[in-house]
Amino acid sequence: MNDLAVQTDTQAIVVDEVFPHAPATIWKALTSGDLIARWLMAPEGFEPVVGNRFTFQTTAGGKWDGVIHCQVLEVVPCERFVYGWQGGHAGNDGYGAPLDTMVTWTLTRMDHGTRVRLVHSGFVLPKNETAYRNMSDGWKKVLRNLDNISAESHLYTGGCACGAVRYEINGEPLFMNHCQCRDCQHISGTGHGSYLTFAGDGVKLEGQATHWDIIADSGNVKTCAFCPTCGSPVYMTFAANPGVFTVHTASLADPGRYQPQVVTYAMRGYAWDHLDPAMAKFDKMPPG
């Protein structure tokens, strides 16, 4: 054997981009297993919790079974997400050689979006030369996928039960609430209505809804829209505030995105209508 030891060098892949999405939107794509499957690979056993172990399955080669073993190391919501990335087999050279690396995502809010910085560190060259070369190109494509999936996940879509009336909303909710006023009780057929309110300029509608007007306690008119075919309530607009658009939570394609902030018109609520006791409650609407 040559007396001169093989010189090794440790390298990292760095990809730095600015995407036109809020940090929370990108964070959701980074930490949701269903979304990770769309921009990277389908994870097995993933939870965004420190200590969680999960795997990816990629193409096997030589003595390596193609399984990438990961462990969540750090979670700072909407800012930093770190996990270990290990794979390969000692019997492989080139593709599938032993790999012990770390993936770090850093999100920084910008004026018109978020700076996304990926650092995949720990490639030992020349042993990991093949992985380093392949993944240097691969991560660039992955970040483009992440941008696209983040754009899609930013949209809120939904409509009526039969699909005749649909909406697509580009933007985050301005306000999410349960309302226990009598109008909402009548509309929902139960103790309260649940709503998300958005800026109206990001709304696209399909289909023709039927409308009817209600005079609110304030004396202002709110217009309720429902499907003329299946009767599902879908959205509301307000004469006094034409710049907003409110949807019924159950009309969302994914009602799980609803995160209520307050209860309004709690003065009209009934003891049998149990809501989260920790949630802020207002007799009417919140001030301001």
C-alpha positions as CSV (number, residue, x, y, z in Angstrom):
1,M,0.0,0.0,0.0
2,N,1.2,3.5,-0.8
3,D,2.7,5.2,2.2
4,L,0.8,8.4,1.4
5,A,-2.7,8.3,3.0
6,V,-5.6,9.1,0.7
7,Q,-6.5,12.8,1.3
8,T,-10.1,13.3,2.3
9,D,-12.2,16.4,2.1
10,T,-15.6,17.1,3.6
11,Q,-18.0,19.1,1.5
12,A,-21.5,20.5,1.8
13,I,-24.2,21.2,-0.8
14,V,-25.7,24.6,-0.4
15,V,-28.8,25.9,-2.3
16,D,-30.1,29.4,-1.5
17,E,-33.3,30.7,-3.0
18,V,-36.0,33.3,-2.4
19,F,-39.6,32.1,-2.8
20,P,-42.7,34.4,-2.9
21,H,-44.4,32.5,-0.1
22,A,-44.8,33.2,3.7
23,P,-42.5,31.2,6.0
24,A,-45.5,29.4,7.4
25,T,-46.5,28.2,3.9
26,I,-43.0,26.8,3.2
27,W,-42.8,25.3,6.7
28,K,-46.0,23.4,6.1
29,A,-44.5,21.9,2.9
30,L,-41.3,21.0,4.8
31,T,-43.0,19.3,7.7
32,S,-46.0,17.6,6.3
33,G,-45.4,14.0,5.2
34,D,-48.0,14.2,2.4
35,L,-46.4,17.3,1.0
36,I,-42.8,16.0,1.4
37,A,-43.9,13.0,-0.8
38,R,-44.8,15.4,-3.5
39,W,-41.6,17.5,-3.6
40,L,-39.0,15.0,-2.5
41,M,-39.9,11.3,-1.7
42,A,-42.6,9.7,0.5
43,P,-41.3,9.4,4.1
44,E,-42.1,6.5,6.2
45,G,-42.8,7.2,9.9
46,F,-42.3,10.9,9.7
47,E,-43.3,13.4,12.4
48,P,-41.7,16.9,12.8
49,V,-40.6,16.1,16.3
50,V,-37.1,16.1,17.7
51,G,-35.9,12.5,18.0
52,N,-38.4,11.1,15.4
53,R,-36.8,8.5,13.1
54,F,-38.1,8.1,9.6
55,T,-36.9,6.7,6.3
56,F,-37.0,7.3,2.6
57,Q,-36.8,4.5,0.0
58,T,-34.7,5.2,-3.1
59,T,-33.1,3.0,-5.8
60,A,-31.1,0.1,-4.3
61,G,-27.6,-0.6,-5.6
62,G,-25.0,-3.2,-4.9
63,K,-25.3,-4.3,-1.3
64,W,-27.3,-1.2,-0.3
65,D,-31.1,-1.7,0.0
66,G,-31.8,1.9,-1.0
67,V,-33.1,2.9,2.5
68,I,-32.2,6.4,3.7
69,H,-32.3,6.6,7.5
70,C,-33.2,10.0,9.0
71,Q,-33.6,11.4,12.5
72,V,-35.1,14.8,13.3
73,L,-32.4,16.8,15.2
74,E,-33.8,20.3,15.5
75,V,-37.2,22.0,15.0
76,V,-37.7,25.7,15.3
77,P,-41.2,26.4,13.7
78,C,-41.0,28.5,10.5
79,E,-37.3,29.1,11.0
80,R,-35.1,26.0,11.1
81,F,-35.5,22.2,10.5
82,V,-32.6,19.8,10.8
83,Y,-32.4,16.0,10.3
84,G,-29.7,13.4,9.9
85,W,-29.4,11.6,6.5
86,Q,-27.7,8.3,6.5
87,G,-27.5,5.5,3.9
88,G,-25.3,3.2,1.9
89,H,-23.4,0.0,2.7
90,A,-19.8,-0.6,3.6
91,G,-19.5,-3.1,0.7
92,N,-20.3,-0.4,-1.9
93,D,-18.0,1.9,-3.7
94,G,-19.4,4.9,-5.7
95,Y,-23.2,4.7,-5.6
96,G,-24.4,3.4,-2.3
97,A,-21.2,4.0,-0.4
98,P,-21.7,4.7,3.3
99,L,-23.1,8.2,3.9
100,D,-23.5,10.0,7.2
101,T,-24.7,13.5,6.6
102,M,-27.1,16.2,7.9
103,V,-29.7,18.3,6.1
104,T,-30.4,21.8,7.5
105,W,-33.3,24.0,6.3
106,T,-33.3,27.7,7.3
107,L,-36.2,30.1,6.5
108,T,-35.8,33.8,6.7
109,R,-38.7,36.2,6.2
110,M,-38.1,38.7,3.4
111,D,-40.1,41.7,2.2
112,H,-41.8,39.8,-0.5
113,G,-41.4,36.2,0.5
114,T,-39.0,33.8,2.2
115,R,-35.3,33.1,1.8
116,V,-34.9,29.3,1.8
117,R,-31.4,28.0,2.5
118,L,-30.6,24.3,2.3
119,V,-27.3,22.9,3.5
120,H,-26.7,19.2,3.1
121,S,-23.4,18.7,4.9
122,G,-21.0,15.9,5.7
123,F,-20.0,14.5,2.3
124,V,-16.6,12.9,2.7
125,L,-14.7,12.9,-0.6
126,P,-13.6,10.9,-2.5
127,K,-15.8,8.2,-0.8
128,N,-19.0,10.1,-1.3
129,E,-18.1,11.7,-4.6
130,T,-21.0,10.0,-6.5
131,A,-23.6,11.0,-3.9
132,Y,-22.2,14.5,-3.7
133,R,-22.3,15.0,-7.5
134,N,-25.7,13.5,-8.0
135,M,-27.3,15.3,-5.1
136,S,-25.8,18.6,-5.9
137,D,-27.9,18.6,-9.1
138,G,-30.8,16.8,-7.4
139,W,-31.3,19.3,-4.6
140,K,-31.6,22.2,-7.1
141,K,-34.5,20.3,-8.7
142,V,-36.0,19.5,-5.3
143,L,-36.1,23.2,-4.3
144,R,-38.0,24.0,-7.5
145,N,-40.5,21.3,-6.6
146,L,-40.7,22.8,-3.1
147,D,-41.5,26.2,-4.6
148,N,-44.3,24.7,-6.7
149,I,-45.8,22.6,-3.9
150,S,-45.7,25.6,-1.5
151,A,-47.5,27.7,-4.1
152,E,-50.2,25.0,-4.4
153,S,-50.5,24.5,-0.6
154,H,-51.0,28.3,-0.2
155,L,-54.3,28.0,-2.0
156,Y,-57.5,27.3,-0.2
157,T,-60.1,25.5,-2.3
158,G,-63.5,24.2,-1.6
159,G,-67.2,24.4,-2.5
160,C,-70.6,22.8,-2.1
161,A,-71.4,19.2,-1.5
162,C,-72.4,18.4,-5.1
163,G,-69.5,20.4,-6.7
164,A,-71.6,22.9,-8.7
165,V,-70.2,25.9,-6.8
166,R,-66.4,26.1,-6.2
167,Y,-63.9,28.6,-5.0
168,E,-60.1,29.0,-5.0
169,I,-58.5,31.5,-2.7
170,N,-54.9,32.6,-3.0
171,G,-53.9,33.9,0.4
172,E,-53.9,33.2,4.2
173,P,-57.0,33.8,6.3
174,L,-57.4,37.2,7.9
175,F,-59.6,35.8,10.7
176,M,-60.9,32.4,11.8
177,N,-63.8,32.1,14.2
178,H,-66.8,30.3,15.6
179,C,-69.9,32.4,15.7
180,Q,-72.8,31.7,18.0
181,C,-75.2,34.4,16.7
182,R,-78.8,33.3,15.9
183,D,-78.2,33.8,12.2
184,C,-75.3,31.4,12.2
185,Q,-77.2,28.9,14.3
186,H,-80.0,29.0,11.7
187,I,-77.6,28.6,8.8
188,S,-75.6,25.8,10.3
189,G,-78.6,24.0,12.0
190,T,-76.6,23.7,15.2
191,G,-75.1,25.9,17.9
192,H,-72.7,27.9,15.9
193,G,-71.1,28.5,12.5
194,S,-67.4,28.2,11.8
195,Y,-65.7,30.5,9.3
196,L,-62.5,31.6,7.6
197,T,-62.4,35.2,6.3
198,F,-60.0,36.2,3.5
199,A,-59.1,39.3,1.4
200,G,-61.6,39.3,-1.5
201,D,-59.0,40.1,-4.2
202,G,-57.6,36.6,-4.1
203,V,-60.8,34.8,-4.7
204,K,-61.9,32.9,-7.9
205,L,-65.4,31.5,-8.1
206,E,-66.9,28.8,-10.4
207,G,-70.6,28.0,-10.7
208,Q,-73.6,30.1,-9.9
209,A,-74.6,30.4,-6.2
210,T,-78.0,31.5,-5.0
211,H,-77.9,34.5,-2.6
212,W,-80.1,35.8,0.2
213,D,-79.5,38.8,2.5
214,I,-79.6,39.0,6.3
215,I,-79.6,42.2,8.3
216,A,-77.0,41.7,11.0
217,D,-77.1,43.1,14.5
218,S,-75.1,46.1,13.3
219,G,-77.7,46.9,10.8
220,N,-75.4,46.0,7.9
221,V,-76.3,43.5,5.2
222,K,-74.5,40.2,4.9
223,T,-75.2,38.1,1.8
224,C,-75.2,34.4,2.2
225,A,-74.4,32.2,-0.8
226,F,-75.5,28.6,-1.1
227,C,-75.7,26.0,-3.9
228,P,-79.2,26.0,-5.6
229,T,-78.8,22.2,-6.3
230,C,-77.6,20.7,-3.0
231,G,-78.4,23.6,-0.7
232,S,-74.9,23.7,0.9
233,P,-74.0,27.0,2.4
234,V,-70.6,28.0,0.8
235,Y,-69.7,31.7,1.5
236,M,-70.7,35.1,2.7
237,T,-70.0,38.7,1.6
238,F,-70.7,42.0,3.4
239,A,-72.0,45.2,2.0
240,A,-70.2,47.3,4.6
241,N,-66.9,45.5,4.0
242,P,-66.8,44.5,0.3
243,G,-63.1,43.7,0.5
244,V,-63.5,40.5,2.4
245,F,-64.8,37.0,1.6
246,T,-65.9,34.5,4.2
247,V,-66.2,30.7,3.7
248,H,-67.9,28.1,5.8
249,T,-65.2,25.8,7.2
250,A,-67.0,22.6,6.2
251,S,-66.9,23.8,2.6
252,L,-63.1,23.6,2.5
253,A,-61.6,20.8,0.5
254,D,-59.4,20.3,3.6
255,P,-61.3,21.5,6.7
256,G,-58.3,20.4,8.8
257,R,-56.6,23.7,7.9
258,Y,-59.1,25.6,10.0
259,Q,-57.6,26.9,13.3
260,P,-60.2,28.9,15.1
261,Q,-58.9,31.9,16.9
262,V,-62.0,33.3,18.8
263,V,-65.7,32.7,19.5
264,T,-67.9,35.6,18.5
265,Y,-71.4,36.4,19.8
266,A,-70.9,34.1,22.8
267,M,-73.8,35.9,24.4
268,R,-76.1,33.9,22.1
269,G,-74.4,30.6,22.8
270,Y,-76.1,27.6,24.5
271,A,-74.7,25.5,27.3
272,W,-75.0,22.4,25.2
273,D,-72.8,23.9,22.4
274,H,-69.4,23.0,23.8
275,L,-66.4,24.9,22.4
276,D,-62.8,25.0,23.5
277,P,-62.9,26.7,26.9
278,A,-59.4,28.1,26.4
279,M,-60.5,30.0,23.3
280,A,-61.1,33.8,23.6
281,K,-64.8,34.6,23.7
282,F,-66.5,37.9,22.8
283,D,-70.2,38.8,23.6
284,K,-70.3,40.3,20.1
285,M,-67.4,41.0,17.7
286,P,-63.8,41.7,18.9
287,P,-63.0,45.4,19.2
288,G,-61.4,46.9,16.1
